[in-house]
Amino acid sequence: MENRGPILIELDATEAPADVAAAPEVDAPEGLAMQAALGSLAKKRGAGPGSWALAAGGALVSLAVSVAAWDFAARLIERAPVLGWLAAVLAGVLALALVLWAGKEALGYARVRRLDRLHARASAALVSGDLTEARAVAAAVAGLYGAEDRTTEALDAEAVIEGAEAHLLIALDARVEVEIQTAARAVALATAIIPLAFADVAAALSANLRMIRRIAEIYGGRPGAFGNWRLARSVAVHLMATGLVAVTDDVIHSVAGGGLLSKLSRRFGEGVVNGALTARVGLAAMELCRPLPFRMGRKPGVSAVTATALKGLFDRG
């Protein structure tokens, strides 16, 4: 038998081994639930004829209901005085409750606006170097939290703002970061386990509105329903205006390393993306609600917050 050496089989150079990580993504998750939620928040209702017609219609309906309730109570008083006066008292209680609710909403909205004004004043004082204005802002922030102003000895605007931030806001920043991580985790889980088409959108919207409310409350805003919705809309508009509604590769890699989306099912991939987008929403709300700009405090990064929030949810292997 003829003795033969090893046989070398040459492959065509054009047929390189397939690289899964470099393969083009097919129908990759895009965070559709959070995209829809942000779109619904950012949708602007203009002050055109449509809004005027809606306001006039609402006023007309309210007037008609009020007149009907008055007529009902008046006729009932004639037929059964006790029941009629009971109806009148209940109508008065309802009117009083509506007035109190409107006052609470206005007060909550004023608190949120106060945070925004303090932030703007602090930024202007830092730019101009106005020591007097910086001290006034520091005193106002200290009064907001019922704390002592410890910046009276500072001799320049930067030192005043940074001292107030270090004394009053660093601990609050940590609490806000925990709230963002909790919301991101909840949205990721809801997206992964809820099979219904629009249920994940509702879950994401609810979780984000609750997160934004909690962030505002931690910083002293305490908005009502109307104020919270306006704040959420401001956050969504801010994100869309700055182009931060997409999840970049560094965020994905921070969660579970390269090739994550190829290792997870589509629902879990959507959960990762929606959780990362929720973290972006939370950080935008943090920046809008914080009464002072970031100076001494560490501004959290999306990648770090997302990785911490989703740690353990998905297998890195």
C-alpha positions in Angstrom: 0.0 0.0 0.0 1.4 3.4 -1.0 2.4 5.6 1.9 0.8 9.0 1.7 1.4 12.1 3.8 -1.2 14.4 5.3 -3.7 15.9 2.8 -4.1 19.7 2.8 -7.5 20.9 1.9 -7.5 24.6 0.9 -10.6 26.7 1.4 -11.7 29.5 -0.8 -10.4 32.7 0.7 -13.7 34.4 0.1 -15.5 31.9 2.3 -14.3 33.0 5.7 -15.8 31.5 8.9 -19.0 33.1 9.9 -18.7 35.7 12.7 -22.0 35.8 14.7 -21.1 39.1 16.3 -20.4 40.7 12.9 -23.5 39.2 11.2 -26.1 41.8 10.3 -29.0 42.1 12.8 -32.3 40.9 11.6 -35.3 42.6 13.1 -33.4 43.7 16.2 -35.3 45.0 19.2 -35.9 48.7 19.1 -37.7 49.5 22.3 -41.0 49.9 20.6 -43.0 50.2 23.9 -40.8 53.1 25.1 -40.8 54.7 21.7 -44.6 54.7 21.7 -44.7 56.0 25.3 -42.3 58.8 24.6 -44.2 59.7 21.5 -47.5 60.0 23.4 -45.9 62.2 26.0 -44.2 64.5 23.6 -47.2 65.0 21.3 -48.0 68.6 21.5 -51.5 69.9 21.7 -51.5 73.3 20.1 -53.6 76.3 21.0 -55.4 76.4 17.7 -59.1 76.3 16.9 -59.3 72.6 17.9 -58.1 73.3 21.4 -60.4 76.3 21.7 -63.4 74.2 20.6 -62.4 71.6 23.1 -62.2 74.2 25.9 -65.5 75.8 24.9 -67.2 72.4 24.7 -65.9 71.4 28.2 -67.1 74.7 29.7 -70.5 74.3 28.0 -70.8 70.7 29.4 -69.8 71.9 32.9 -72.4 74.7 32.8 -75.1 72.3 31.6 -74.3 69.8 34.3 -74.3 72.5 37.0 -77.7 73.9 35.9 -79.1 70.4 35.7 -77.9 69.6 39.2 -79.3 72.9 40.5 -82.7 72.2 38.9 -82.7 68.7 40.3 -81.9 69.9 43.8 -84.6 72.7 43.5 -87.3 70.3 42.4 -86.3 67.7 45.0 -86.5 70.3 47.7 -90.1 71.1 46.6 -91.1 67.4 46.6 -89.0 66.1 49.6 -87.2 68.9 51.5 -84.9 66.5 53.4 -83.6 64.7 50.2 -83.4 68.0 48.4 -81.2 69.7 50.9 -79.1 66.5 51.1 -78.6 66.7 47.4 -77.7 70.4 47.7 -75.1 69.6 50.4 -73.6 66.8 48.3 -73.3 69.2 45.4 -71.6 71.8 47.5 -69.2 69.2 48.9 -68.4 68.1 45.3 -67.8 71.7 44.2 -65.5 72.3 47.2 -63.6 69.1 46.5 -63.1 70.2 42.9 -61.8 73.6 44.0 -59.4 72.0 46.5 -58.2 69.6 43.8 -57.6 72.5 41.4 -55.7 74.4 44.1 -53.6 71.4 44.9 -52.8 70.9 41.2 -51.8 74.6 40.8 -49.6 74.4 44.0 -47.9 71.2 42.7 -47.2 72.8 39.3 -45.8 75.9 41.0 -43.4 73.7 43.0 -42.1 72.1 39.8 -41.7 75.5 38.2 -39.8 76.7 41.3 -37.2 73.9 40.8 -36.8 75.0 37.2 -36.4 78.6 38.1 -33.8 77.8 40.8 -31.8 75.7 38.3 -31.9 78.6 35.7 -30.8 81.2 38.4 -28.0 79.0 39.6 -26.7 78.4 36.0 -26.9 82.2 35.3 -25.0 83.0 38.6 -22.3 80.5 37.7 -21.9 82.1 34.2 -21.8 85.7 35.5 -20.0 85.0 38.7 -22.6 87.0 40.6 -21.9 86.2 44.3 -25.0 87.9 45.6 -27.3 85.9 43.3 -25.5 82.7 44.1 -26.0 83.2 47.8 -29.7 84.0 47.2 -30.1 80.7 45.2 -28.2 78.7 47.9 -30.5 80.2 50.6 -33.6 79.4 48.6 -32.5 75.8 48.0 -31.7 75.4 51.7 -35.2 76.8 52.5 -36.7 74.4 50.1 -35.4 71.5 52.2 -35.7 73.1 55.5 -32.0 73.0 56.0 -29.3 75.4 57.2 -27.4 77.4 54.6 -23.8 76.6 55.1 -22.4 78.7 52.2 -22.3 82.1 53.9 -18.6 82.0 54.3 -17.9 81.2 50.6 -16.3 84.1 48.7 -17.2 83.3 45.0 -20.3 82.1 43.2 -18.8 78.7 42.2 -17.9 77.9 45.8 -21.4 78.9 47.0 -23.3 76.8 44.4 -20.9 73.8 44.8 -21.2 74.0 48.6 -25.0 74.1 48.5 -24.9 71.1 46.1 -22.6 69.1 48.3 -24.5 69.8 51.4 -28.1 69.4 50.1 -28.2 67.4 46.9 -25.6 64.6 46.9 -27.7 62.3 49.1 -30.9 63.1 47.1 -29.0 62.2 43.9 -28.4 58.7 45.3 -32.1 58.2 46.1 -33.0 59.4 42.6 -30.6 57.0 41.0 -32.2 54.1 43.0 -35.6 55.2 41.7 -34.4 55.2 38.1 -32.8 51.7 38.5 -36.1 50.4 40.0 -38.2 51.8 37.1 -35.8 50.5 34.4 -35.8 47.0 36.0 -39.7 47.0 36.2 -40.1 48.1 32.5 -37.6 45.5 31.3 -39.4 42.7 33.2 -42.8 43.9 32.1 -41.7 44.0 28.4 -40.1 40.6 28.7 -43.1 38.8 30.3 -46.2 40.6 28.9 -47.2 39.1 25.6 -49.9 41.6 24.7 -49.2 44.1 22.0 -50.2 47.3 23.8 -50.0 46.1 27.4 -46.2 46.7 27.5 -46.7 50.2 26.2 -49.2 50.9 29.0 -46.8 49.3 31.6 -43.9 51.4 30.3 -45.9 54.6 30.3 -47.2 54.0 33.9 -43.8 53.1 35.2 -42.2 56.2 33.7 -44.8 58.6 34.9 -44.5 57.1 38.4 -40.7 57.4 38.2 -40.9 61.0 37.1 -43.3 61.8 39.9 -41.0 60.2 42.5 -37.9 62.1 41.2 -39.8 65.4 41.4 -40.9 64.6 44.9 -37.4 63.7 46.1 -36.1 67.0 44.8 -39.0 68.9 46.5 -41.4 69.3 43.6 -44.4 67.1 44.7 -46.4 67.7 41.4 -50.1 66.8 41.1 -51.5 64.9 38.2 -51.5 67.8 35.8 -48.0 68.9 36.9 -46.6 65.4 36.6 -48.0 65.1 33.1 -46.5 68.4 32.0 -43.2 67.4 33.5 -43.3 64.1 31.7 -44.0 65.9 28.5 -41.1 68.2 29.1 -38.8 65.2 29.6 -40.0 63.5 26.4 -39.5 66.7 24.4 -36.1 67.2 25.9 -35.1 63.6 24.9 -36.4 64.0 21.4 -34.8 67.4 20.9 -31.4 66.1 22.0 -31.7 62.9 20.0 -31.4 60.6 23.1 -34.3 58.3 22.2 -32.0 55.6 20.7 -30.0 53.0 22.6 -26.4 52.9 21.5 -24.1 49.9 21.4 -22.2 51.0 24.5 -25.4 50.7 26.6 -26.1 47.3 25.3 -22.6 46.1 25.9 -22.6 47.4 29.4 -25.6 45.2 30.3 -24.3 41.8 29.1 -21.3 42.3 26.8 -21.1 41.9 23.1 -23.6 39.8 21.2 -26.3 40.3 23.8 -29.2 40.6 21.3 -28.2 37.4 19.5 -28.3 35.5 22.8 -31.7 36.6 24.0 -35.1 36.1 22.7 -36.8 39.1 21.0 -39.0 39.8 24.0 -36.0 39.9 26.4 -34.1 42.0 23.9 -37.0 44.5 23.8 -36.9 44.4 27.6 -33.2 45.4 27.7 -33.8 48.3 25.2 -36.9 49.5 27.0 -35.1 49.4 30.3 -32.2 51.4 28.9 -34.7 54.0 27.4 -36.4 54.2 30.8 -33.0 55.0 32.4 -32.6 57.8 29.8 -36.0 59.2 30.7 -35.1 59.1 34.4 -31.8 60.8 34.0 -33.4 63.5 31.9 -36.1 64.0 34.6 -33.2 64.2 37.2 -31.5 66.9 35.2 -34.8 68.9 34.8 -36.0 68.5 38.4 -32.6 69.1 40.1 -32.6 72.6 41.5 -28.8 73.1 40.9 -26.7 72.0 38.0 -24.2 69.2 38.4 -20.9 70.6 39.7 -19.6 68.6 42.7 -22.1 65.8 42.3 -21.5 63.0 39.8 -23.9 63.0 37.0 -24.9 59.3 36.5 -24.3 57.7 33.1 -26.9 55.8 31.1 -24.6 52.7 30.7 -23.8 52.5 34.4 -27.4 53.0 35.6 -28.8 50.5 33.0 -26.1 47.9 33.9 -26.9 48.2 37.6 -30.7 48.1 37.0 -30.6 45.0 34.8 -27.9 43.2 36.6 -28.9 39.5 37.1 -31.9 39.7 34.8 -30.1 38.4 31.8 -27.4 35.8 31.5 -24.1 37.2 30.5 -22.9 33.8 29.3 
